[in-house]
Amino acid sequence: MNALNIFGWCANVIGLAVWFYGYFVGGTPSIVDWPRISPTWISEFMPNIEAELGMLLMCLGAVPMIWISIRQNSGP
């Protein structure tokens, strides 16, 4: 396991904690109007800005792990 992989996992765990906080504890209104632009089952996951930031961290944390996996599996 290298440093990028550890960084990705840490970002995922922190993002999940922030998303849980935003999902279960009321906070500030969201940046994006999710009910207007997405189906209701998606908009329920993003009730406020904390949940949006947590989801952003989880997605950004997946990028280094996917990039490492692609680099290891490509080539001759």
Buried (B, 14 or more C-beta within 10 A) or exposed (E): EEEBBEBBBEBBEBBBEBBEBBBEEEBEEBEEEBEEEBEEEEBEBBBBBBBBBBBBBBEBBBEBBEEBEEEEEEEE
